[in-house]
Amino acid sequence: MITINSYLHRNELKGLIRRSMYGNVQSGDGDLITRLVHFNQLFVSRYLYHFAGRLFQELHGSDLRGERISLKGEIKDAMVRRPPYRNSRIDRLIGNYKEHPGRFYRETPCQAMLFFKSQEKGEDYLGSWRIKRIRRLAEKGARRIIDWIFDAIKRHAETLADERAARLCIPREYLLTSPEEMLGEFLDAEERFVEDLQQQREIKGATDLVINDVAGVKVVLEDDEQGRILTALNNIEHCRVEEEELHQGLYNAVNLVVRIEPPKAELIRGPLPASMYAVMASRGVAPAQVDRNYADFVLSGEEDVYLEIIVSNYQEMLESEIGRCMHEDRTIAQRLRQQYRGHLAKNVEYLMRYLFLFTLSNQGELQDLPVKLWDRYLPDYFDGVIAGLFHIPPGDF
């Protein structure tokens, strides 16, 4: 099902999500998903800090400055502060941003680091790394599962149409099907899919849905300099480019999927963040044990992880932050483009959100799942589920 390639122990997480879709909970799942999410988020931040720092040094030498940020507005501010060149389009974008900053999703939370290089007249913005937040990860995972379910239901509906054509002894392409019949066949196929889940039957044609971009790096390089990115990556030990794709259109950039082998021994040194100790303390784990558990988690995980690198020139990167292809606008458009919006799709969203939000609560054991994919719920019910997860008194929200 879902494989998050930026994570360690990804098969364990994949198995837990798959079991949850069938409504199955095992003893220890609450502790398991908490460790899988929190330890991985920390590990990703540490290996990104190490890898991105090395990458930007390969590209720009030493004497670089990194700045951790928590709001998207900080990225946008950094990009408009000292543009490396000007033209009418850049001036228009920056002017519009400064005149109407509230239109640019400045308060969107993020977990990222910006990189700068000092020059005589100020600092040049070089790029950034970022980690996909837990809520966004749950949303993306749900969307991938929903798209797969939609395709599976359509395939089964087509099988029903084939059977109807066979009964009439005619080729499928000669079958005249009214919109009502098409809808009926789709609903029948959907019902069969739901029944398979409820009866614990294996879903046919289940494929591995891969997410490679939980960890991401953005690099600003002008067009005639972009070839240097491959040279820089070749100079980094245990780093290999697995995919390369050129994006052209509203957003023009090179997208790379890179496989790396992080230096695990180095990345388990030092104290963990206070927030990690707090999360684990609410589950009865002492700080010294948290340190040991994190080290064991990292050392026993896969040797390699995958991350995404996006390379574009300054103007295209500016377009992606405050221009024609703003990332936040693209996220909203993805939500609106989702074709399948039935009860089953909504339940997948609820289930994925619950699983990942559970890790942010102080609940210890995941005793049961409040969302079953084969049942039907109103949003009011799920609001109450999340309120209960965080001990918010029930009421009229």
C-alpha positions in Angstrom: 0.0 0.0 0.0 1.7 3.3 1.1 5.5 3.3 1.2 7.1 6.4 2.6 10.6 6.2 1.2 12.0 9.1 3.3 11.3 7.0 6.4 12.9 4.1 8.2 11.0 0.9 9.0 8.7 1.8 6.1 7.3 -1.7 5.7 6.1 -1.6 9.3 4.2 1.6 8.7 2.9 0.3 5.4 1.6 -2.8 7.2 0.0 -0.8 10.0 -1.9 1.4 7.5 -3.0 -1.6 5.6 -4.3 -3.4 8.7 -6.1 -0.2 9.7 -8.0 -0.1 6.4 -9.4 -3.5 7.3 -10.2 -2.3 10.8 -7.6 -4.4 12.5 -5.7 -3.1 15.5 -3.0 -5.1 17.2 -1.6 -4.7 20.8 1.1 -2.1 20.7 0.0 -0.3 17.6 -0.4 3.0 19.5 3.2 2.8 20.6 4.3 1.6 17.2 2.8 4.4 15.1 4.0 7.0 17.6 7.6 5.8 17.3 7.3 5.4 13.5 6.1 9.0 13.1 8.1 10.9 15.7 11.4 9.1 15.5 11.2 9.3 11.7 10.4 13.0 11.6 13.4 13.6 13.9 15.7 11.3 11.8 14.6 13.1 8.6 15.3 16.5 10.0 18.8 15.3 11.1 19.8 13.7 7.8 18.4 16.6 5.8 20.5 19.0 8.0 23.6 16.9 7.3 22.9 16.2 3.6 21.6 19.7 2.5 24.5 21.4 4.3 27.0 19.2 2.4 25.1 19.8 -0.9 25.1 23.6 -0.6 28.8 23.6 0.4 29.6 21.6 -2.7 27.7 24.2 -4.8 28.8 27.4 -3.0 31.8 26.7 -0.8 32.0 27.3 2.9 30.9 30.3 5.0 27.2 29.6 4.6 24.5 30.4 7.1 21.5 28.2 7.9 18.3 29.6 9.4 15.6 27.4 10.8 12.1 28.7 10.2 8.5 27.7 11.1 6.3 29.8 8.7 6.2 30.0 4.9 6.2 33.8 5.1 9.9 33.6 6.2 10.8 31.8 2.9 8.9 34.4 0.9 10.5 37.3 2.7 14.0 35.8 2.2 13.4 35.5 -1.5 12.3 39.1 -2.1 14.8 40.7 0.3 17.7 40.7 -2.2 16.9 39.5 -5.7 20.0 38.5 -7.7 18.7 40.3 -10.8 15.6 42.3 -11.7 13.2 42.5 -14.6 9.7 43.7 -15.0 8.1 40.4 -14.0 10.2 40.1 -10.9 9.5 43.7 -9.9 5.8 43.1 -10.4 5.8 40.0 -8.2 7.8 41.6 -5.4 5.8 44.8 -5.5 2.5 42.9 -5.3 3.8 40.8 -2.4 4.9 43.8 -0.4 1.7 45.6 -1.1 -0.6 42.7 -0.2 1.4 40.3 2.0 -1.8 38.8 3.5 -2.7 37.2 0.1 0.3 34.9 0.1 -0.4 32.3 2.8 2.4 33.7 5.0 1.1 32.1 8.2 1.3 28.5 6.8 3.3 26.5 9.2 6.4 24.6 7.9 9.5 22.8 9.2 12.4 24.1 7.1 15.9 25.6 7.0 17.0 28.4 4.6 20.6 28.7 3.4 22.4 32.0 2.7 25.9 33.1 1.5 27.4 36.4 2.6 28.4 38.9 -0.1 29.7 42.4 0.1 26.2 44.0 0.0 24.3 41.4 1.9 23.3 37.7 1.8 22.3 35.7 -1.3 19.5 33.2 -0.8 20.6 29.8 -2.0 17.7 27.4 -1.3 16.2 25.4 1.5 15.3 22.0 2.9 11.9 21.1 4.4 10.1 18.2 5.9 6.5 17.5 5.1 4.4 18.1 8.2 2.5 15.2 9.8 -0.9 16.6 8.7 0.2 17.1 5.1 1.7 13.6 5.1 -1.6 12.1 6.2 -3.4 14.1 3.6 -1.1 13.1 0.8 -1.2 9.4 1.8 -5.0 9.5 1.9 -5.1 11.1 -1.6 -2.9 8.4 -3.0 -5.0 5.6 -1.5 -8.2 7.2 -2.7 -6.9 7.5 -6.2 -5.9 3.8 -6.1 -9.3 2.8 -4.7 -11.1 4.8 -7.4 -9.1 3.1 -10.1 -9.8 -0.3 -8.6 -13.5 0.3 -8.4 -13.6 1.6 -12.1 -11.8 -1.6 -13.2 -14.4 -3.7 -11.4 -17.2 -1.7 -12.9 -15.6 -2.3 -16.4 -15.6 -6.1 -15.6 -19.3 -5.9 -14.8 -19.9 -4.2 -18.2 -17.9 -6.9 -19.9 -20.1 -9.5 -18.2 -23.2 -7.7 -19.4 -21.9 -7.6 -22.9 -21.0 -11.3 -22.8 -24.6 -12.1 -21.7 -25.8 -10.2 -24.7 -23.3 -12.0 -26.9 -21.9 -8.7 -28.3 -18.4 -7.1 -28.1 -18.0 -4.6 -25.3 -17.5 -1.7 -27.6 -21.0 -2.2 -29.0 -22.6 -2.1 -25.6 -25.0 0.8 -25.2 -24.9 1.9 -21.6 -27.0 4.7 -20.2 -25.6 7.1 -17.6 -27.9 5.4 -15.0 -26.5 2.0 -15.9 -22.9 3.2 -15.7 -23.6 4.8 -12.3 -25.3 1.6 -11.1 -22.3 -0.5 -12.2 -19.9 1.8 -10.4 -22.0 1.7 -7.2 -22.2 -2.1 -7.4 -18.4 -2.2 -7.8 -17.9 0.2 -4.9 -20.2 -1.9 -2.7 -18.2 -5.0 -3.6 -14.9 -3.2 -2.7 -16.3 -2.2 0.7 -17.6 -5.7 1.3 -14.2 -7.1 0.6 -12.7 -4.8 3.2 -15.3 -5.6 5.8 -15.0 -9.4 5.2 -11.2 -9.2 5.4 -10.8 -10.3 1.8 -7.6 -9.5 0.0 -8.0 -6.6 -2.4 -7.0 -7.7 -5.9 -4.5 -5.6 -7.8 -3.1 -3.8 -4.7 0.0 -2.0 -5.8 2.8 -0.2 -3.8 2.0 3.5 -3.6 5.3 5.3 -3.1 5.9 8.7 -1.5 9.4 10.1 -2.1 9.0 13.7 -1.1 8.6 13.8 2.7 12.1 15.1 2.7 12.8 17.8 0.2 15.5 20.2 -0.9 15.1 23.3 -3.1 18.1 24.7 -4.9 18.3 28.0 -6.7 20.6 27.8 -9.7 20.4 29.8 -12.9 19.8 27.8 -16.1 23.4 27.7 -17.3 24.6 26.6 -13.8 22.1 23.7 -13.2 24.4 21.1 -14.6 26.5 21.6 -11.4 23.9 19.9 -9.3 24.8 16.4 -10.7 28.5 17.1 -10.1 27.8 18.1 -6.5 25.7 15.0 -5.9 28.4 12.8 -7.4 30.8 14.3 -4.9 28.7 13.2 -1.9 29.3 9.7 -0.6 26.5 7.1 -0.8 24.3 9.4 -2.9 22.7 8.3 -6.2 20.2 10.0 -8.5 17.3 7.5 -9.1 15.0 9.7 -11.1 15.3 12.9 -13.1 12.3 14.8 -14.5 12.0 18.1 -16.3 8.9 20.1 -15.4 7.8 22.7 -18.0 4.7 24.9 -18.0 3.5 27.0 -15.2 6.5 25.9 -13.1 9.8 25.2 -14.8 12.2 23.1 -12.8 14.3 19.9 -12.6 13.0 17.4 -10.2 15.4 14.7 -8.9 14.7 11.7 -6.6 17.9 10.9 -4.8 18.8 7.8 -2.7 21.2 8.4 0.1 22.7 6.4 3.0 22.7 8.7 6.0 25.6 8.4 8.6 23.5 6.8 11.3 26.1 6.7 14.0 26.5 10.5 13.7 22.8 11.2 13.6 22.0 9.4 16.8 24.5 11.5 18.9 23.4 14.3 21.1 20.2 14.9 23.1 16.8 14.7 21.5 14.5 17.7 21.3 12.5 18.5 24.5 9.3 17.9 22.5 10.3 14.3 21.8 10.8 13.7 25.5 7.4 15.3 26.3 5.6 13.1 23.7 7.2 9.9 25.1 6.7 11.0 28.7 3.0 11.1 28.2 3.3 7.5 27.2 5.3 6.6 30.3 8.8 6.4 28.7 11.7 7.9 30.7 14.2 10.2 28.9 17.1 7.8 29.1 14.9 5.0 27.6 13.7 7.4 24.8 17.4 8.0 23.9 18.0 4.2 23.7 14.8 3.6 21.8 15.6 6.3 19.2 19.1 4.9 18.7 17.8 1.3 18.3 15.1 2.6 15.9 17.7 4.3 13.6 20.3 1.6 13.7 17.8 -1.2 13.0 16.2 0.6 10.1 17.0 0.5 6.4 20.4 1.7 5.2 18.9 4.0 2.6 16.3 6.7 2.3 14.9 8.8 -0.6 14.4 12.5 -0.9 13.4 15.0 -3.5 15.5 17.8 -4.9 13.9 20.6 -7.0 16.3 22.8 -9.0 15.2 26.0 -10.6 16.4 29.5 -11.4 15.5 32.5 -9.1 12.6 33.7 -11.1 10.9 30.3 -11.4 11.5 29.7 -7.6 9.9 33.1 -7.0 6.9 32.1 -9.1 6.5 29.0 -7.0 6.4 31.1 -3.8 4.5 34.3 -4.7 3.7 34.0 -8.4 1.7 32.1 -11.0 2.3 28.6 -9.5 2.3 29.3 -5.7 2.8 26.0 -3.8 -0.2 26.7 -1.6 -2.5 27.4 -4.6 -1.3 24.1 -6.1 -2.2 22.2 -2.9 -5.7 23.7 -2.9 -6.1 22.8 -6.6 -5.1 19.2 -5.9 -7.8 18.9 -3.2 -10.4 20.4 -5.6 -9.4 18.1 -8.5 -10.0 14.9 -6.5 -12.5 12.9 -8.7 -13.7 10.4 -6.1 -15.5 12.0 -3.2 -17.9 9.3 -1.9 -18.3 8.0 1.7 -15.4 5.6 1.2 -13.0 8.3 0.1 -14.0 10.5 3.0 -13.5 7.6 5.4 -9.9 7.1 4.1 -9.2 10.8 4.8 -10.7 10.4 8.3 -8.7 7.2 9.0 -5.3 8.6 7.8 -5.8 11.8 9.8 -6.7 9.9 12.9 -3.7 7.6 12.7 -1.2 10.5 12.3 -3.0 12.8 14.7 -3.0 10.1 17.3 0.8 10.4 17.5 0.4 14.1 18.6 -2.0 13.2 21.4 -1.2 11.9 24.9 -3.2 8.7 24.3 -1.1 5.6 25.1 -2.8 2.7 23.5 -4.7 2.5 20.2 -7.5 0.2 21.5 -9.9 0.6 18.6 -10.3 2.6 15.4 -13.2 5.1 15.5 -13.4 5.0 11.7 -14.3 1.9 9.7 -14.1 2.3 6.0 -17.4 0.5 5.4 -19.5 2.7 7.7 -20.8 6.2 7.0 -20.1 9.3 9.1 -20.9 13.0 9.0 -18.1 15.5 9.5 -19.6 16.3 12.9 -18.8 12.8 14.1 -15.1 13.1 13.1 -14.9 16.5 14.8 -16.0 14.8 18.0 -13.4 12.0 17.5 -10.6 14.5 17.2 -11.9 16.5 20.1 -11.9 13.4 22.3 -8.4 12.5 21.2 -7.1 15.8 22.6 -9.5 15.9 25.6 -11.6 18.8 24.3 -15.0 18.8 26.0 -17.8 17.7 23.6 -20.1 20.5 22.6 -21.6 22.4 19.8 -18.5 23.3 17.7 
